């Protein structure tokens, strides 16, 4: 199963938005474990968990749950991560449960002919 964190509710500061995210993910991970379902969270632009660093913070705050994997979108890596796509994949290898592959440009980059 792949999921995203969602964005912080309007008017809710990002710090306060972590509480329902953590509570909800703990419940989802418990049910997924009972059902034997792998769970991968995908960092997504505009969401509370937007980059790989945010995912690592989430893992730490949840106490490094074994059932929480990473859905890595290579296009998002190219667009928003501070390191190369290859470095993002290597850094994520131990947590990967799913990979999306599509072409995206880093913000501000232009297509070459």
N, C-alpha and C positions, 0 to 999 in steps of 0.2 A: 504494500500500500504506500502510495506517495501522497504527501500533504504539504501544505504551506502554513506559515504562521498566521497569515492575515495581517492586516494593517492595524495600527492602534485606532481605537474608536475616536471619532471626532471629539475634540475637547479633552481627551485623555492623554496625559503626557506619556512618552514611551517607557519611562521607568515604571509607572503604575500599570502599564499594559502588560508587563512581564508576569504579574501575579496570575491573571486568568490563563495566560498561555502555559505557564508551568503547571497549574492545577489541571487544566484540560489535557495536556500531554501526558501527565502521570496516569490519568484515567485511560486514555487511548492506548498507551503502551501496556498497561496491565491487561486490558481486554485483548489486544493483539497478541500478547504472549500466551494467553489462555487458548487462543484460536490457532496459534502457531503461524502467525502472519508477520512477515518482515515489514518494518516501518521505515520509510525514508523521508526525511524532511528536506524540502527543496528551498534553499535561499532564493529569494525573488525580489527584484527591484520594487521599492515602494512598500514592502512588507516589513514587519517588525524584525524578522530574520532575513536580512537583505544580502549579506555577504558571508563568506566562509568564516570569518572572525566572529560574526554574530552566532553562527551555528556552534562554534567552539565554546562560546560563553554559555549558550543554552545547555550544552552537554555538561559543562562544569556545574551549572546551577541545579541541574537535575541529579547530580551525583554520578555522572557517567553511566547511565543505564545501558545495559548490554543490548536491549531491544531497539535502540534508536540509531538508525543508520542515516546515511546521507544520499539524497537524490541530487546529483550534480549535473547542472545544465552547462555544457561546454560553451554555448553562446553567451550565457550570462558571465561565465568566467572571463571570456574575451572582452566583454563590455564593461564590467565593473570591478573585477578583482585587481589588486595592485601588482600581481605577479602574472607570469605567462600562464596560458592554459595548461601546458605541460607541468609546470610547477604546482598549479592548483590540483591537478589529478594526482600527482605524486603525494602531495600533502594530505589528500583525502583518501588515499588508497585503503587504509584500514577500516574506514567507515562506509565505503560505497556499497549501496544496494541497488542503485539504478543510475544510468547515465542517459542524458538527452544530448543528442548531437545535432546541431544546426549552425548555420553561419550567421554570425553577428559581428558588428564592428564596435570597437572601443569608442566610447563617447568622444565626439570631435574628430574621429578618423574619417577619411574619405576613401571611396572606392578607387582603386587604381585600374588602369586599362591595360 
